[in-house]
């Protein structure tokens, strides 16, 4: 054996290659399972690490979320839980979740059935996108940049999915009536479950339809929404084709928006003014399609928002901006 062979690094060991019974009998404490889970996530499937993009930024953070979530422990649990010994059923449950996360590449919030957004825990499943919008920071601030002295009377969460943006807004704005709208009845079923979870049926309701088609406009005598918030489909065709496997578990209807990612946003800009109150505000997330949008609409005075907690691609426009930028012109 040569000297080079003696000092060559050892190949990584697949933690999930060990017999399942051995693993579940050997690992006894929360500390044990956190270490094992992190090793599994770093190794991944055949040496390909999992992709993170649904609420965590490291294999360790994902491990903490999985183990504590499986045990129904709060995410801010301290060191006092590390040496707690787990029951056999708990150990088997964690092992199963790790295997599915690694081998099937299912995002962790779908495995747990829950996801945090704006400080609240929402029900989620594969019928809806997993909440992760930087708009949560605006919600926690009560949209104070636009409503410093009063809550908006009426708020529309368009493309609501799980309802997280509209429901979190209702929790932050206790006098605001909120409409959750989506084209998908499946998504609205999840949103309605979340309305029930937070006991907001008196102020939050759902409407099913394509964009604004099932909503009253100002031409119908409706006063308009003071605030429309929308996290629409905005992923372009190239990014859809190259998405990591984890994102393919999410509904494509909520992600894809044509060749440049702007199909939905074009229609939104064309119609939104007819549903806003005279001093109404439109806030929209377009993510990586920000550059294409600016190039497509140089006449619109987009205000691109900055976030202390990270995030980009969210703009604000007033109703007046939409009407005055190109009077009588259709944005298409």
N, C-alpha and C positions, 0 to 999 in steps of 0.2 A: 504494500500500500504506500502510495506516495505521500510526501508531506502535504501537498496541496489537497489531497483527499481527506487528510486528517483534520485540516483546518477549514474545510468547506462548510458553509452554513447548512444546517439541517433543513430539509424540506418542511413546510408547515404541516401540522397535524390537524386533520379535520375533527373538531370536537364532536360532531354529530356522527362520526364514523364509529364511535364507541357504542357498544350494546346499550339499548335504551334502559333495560332493567338495571344495568350497572350504574348508569348515570343517575337514575331516579333514586336508587338506594344509597349512592355515595354522597350526593349533594343534599345536605340537610337544612341549611340555613339560608336566609335571604342573602347574606354575604356570598355564600357558595354559588347561588344561582345568578347573582349579578355578575360575578367573575366569568362563569361558564357562558352566560348569554352574550357578554361582550366578546368573548373569544369566538363564539359562533358567528356573530355579526361581522367581525373583522375578517374571518376566514371566508364566510359566505358559502356559496354553492360551487364546489370544485375549485376553490381558491378565488372566486369572483365575489368580492364583498357586496353586501346589500347596498341599495341606493337610498339615501336619506333625502327627504324633501317634503315630508308631511308633518312637520312640527318639531323635529329634532335635528341636531347638526353634527352629532358624533355617535359612534357605536355605543359608547358608555351611556349617553343620554337616552338613546333608544332602549338600552337594556334596563335602565331605571324605570322608564315609562312602561315597559312590558311587564316587568316583575311586580312593580307596585300596582299597576293596573289590574293584573290578573288576581292579585290578592285583595283588591278593593281597598288599598291604602292610599291616603292622600299623597299627591306628588311632592309635597314639601316635607314628607316624613323624615325624621332625623336619624342619627346613628343608633338610636335606641332600638330600631327594628332590625338592625343588621344581623344580630345573632339569634333572632327568633327562629325556632325550629318549625319546619313546615310539615303539614299532614301529607300522607301519601297522595291523596287526591289533588292537593295543591301542587305538589311536585310534578305529577303527571300532566296537570293542566298547563303549567309553565313550559314543560318540555314540548308538549304538542304545539303550543303557540310559537315557540322558537323554531320548530321544524317547518311550520307553515310559513313563517316570515322568511325563512332562508330559502326553502325549496320552491315555494309557490310565488314568492315575491309579493305577497299580499301586504298592502300598507297596514301598519300596526293599528291605526284607529278603526279600520274595518274589522280586524281580528277582535278588538276589545268592544266594538260597537259604540264607542264614544270618542269625542275629541273636544279639547278645550278651545274656546275662542273668546277673546275679550274678557277672560277671567271666569267664564261660565262653561259648564260641561254639557255638551249637546250630544244627542243621539245621532249617529251616522251609520250608514251602510252603503253598499255599492250602488244604490239608486241616486246618490248625491255625491258631489265633490266633497272632499275633506276640507274643513275650514282652515284657511291659512292666509287670509288677506290682511295686508297692512291697514286696511280700513278699520280694523279693530282698535287701533290707536286713536283714530278720530272719534270713534264711539265712546271710548273711555274718557275722552275729553269733552263729551257732550256736544260735539260739532260747534264748539264755542267760537271758532273763528268766524262763523256765519250767524250763529244764534247766541250772542253773548248775554242777552238779558231775558230771553224767553225760549221755551222749547218750540220746535216746529209743530204746528197743529196737526198736520198730516204728512206722513212719510211713506214713500213707496220703496220697497226693496224688490227691484226687478231682477229676474233670474235668481230667485231666492234660494233654490236648492233646499238645503236643510233648514232654512229660515234663520241661520245664525246671525246674519247682519241685521235683519229687521227685528228679531227678538232681542238681541243684545242692545239694540237701539232703544227698544221699548223699556228695557230694564234701566237704561241710563237716563231716559227722558220720560219721567212718570206721567206727564200729561199729554203725550203724543199718541195719536191713533195711527196704527201701522197696517199697511197692506202688503202681503207677501204674494208676489205673482211669479208664475213659472209656466212654461209650456208643458212640462211633464207632470202628469197626475201622480206618478210614482214618487217623484221628488216632493210633491205637496203632501203626500201621506206622511213622509218623514217630518216635514215642517209642522204639520198638524200635531204629530206626536210631541214635538218640542214645545209647541204652544201649550199643550196640556201639561208637559213637564214643569213649565214655569208658571202655570196658572194665569195665563194672559189672554184667555178667551174673550174678555170684556173689551180689550183694546187692540187685539191683533187678529186679523182674519186673512184667509187665502183666496186667491182668484186664479183660475186656470185659463191660460190662453197664450197665444203667440205674441210676445211683446206687449203692446198696448191694446190689442184687439178686444179684450173683455173688460176694459177699464173705461170709466167715464172721462171725457175730455172737457176742456173749457167751452168748446162749441156746444156741449150738451147742457150748459148751465152750471157745470161743476166749477168750484172756485180754484181748483188745481192743487197740486201737492206742493207744500213748502220745500220739501227736500225729496229728491229722487236719488237713491243710491243703487248702483248697479255693478255687479261683478260678472260680466257677461262672458260667453265664449270669446277667446281672443288669441288662440294658438294657431299659428300659420301652418300650412301644409308640410313644410320642411320639418318643423319641430314635431309635428304629430308623427311623422314617419320615423323620427329618430328618438322618440320618447323612451326612457328607461322602462323596464317591465312593470315596475310598481305603478306607474301612471296609467298603464293599460287596463288596470282594474277599475278605473274611474269611468263614468259615462262619457263617451266621446261627444255626445250632444252638448255637454256642458263645457267642452274644451275647444273643439274645432270650429273655426270661423273663416273658411275659405283660404285661398292661396296666400294672402298677405295677413290673415288674422283679423280683418276689419269688416267682414260681411255684416255682422250684427251691429257693430258700432256705427257704420254708415247709416243704417236704418234708424238707429237710436237718435243720432244727431238730427236726422231729418224730421223726426216726429216729437221729440221730447218737449219742445216749447209749447205744444198744444195741451200738455198735461201738467205744466208747471204753473204755480201761482205767479202773479205779476212780479214778485220779488223772489221767486223760487230759485233753488240751487240744484244743479246736476253734478253728482260726483260719480266718476266711473273709473274702474280699474281696467287697464289694457296691457299691463305687464311689459313684456319685451316688444310689443307692437307699438310702443311709444314713438319710435323714430318714424315708422311708416305713417302713423297718424299725423304727425307734424308735417310731413312732406305732402300728404294728401290734402290737408286743410290749412294752408299757410295763413288764411284770412281769419281763422278762429283764434281768439286770445286765450288759449289754454293756460290755466294756472296749474303747474305741476307741483304736487305736494311733496314735502320732505317729511321723513319719519325718523324719530329718535331711535326707534327699536328696529330699524331696517325695513327695506321695502322700497319699491319704486313703481313708476308707471301708473300713477293715479292722478287724474286731473279733475279740476272743478271749473264749471262754467255757470254763468247766470242765464236766466231766460232772456234777458236783454242782450247778452252776448250772442246767443243763438239767433235772435231775430235781427240784430243790427250788423252782424258780420257779413252777411250776404242776403239782404232783404229780397224775399220772393224767390230765392234760389233753393233748389232741392239738393241736399247733400247726398249725392249718389255717384 
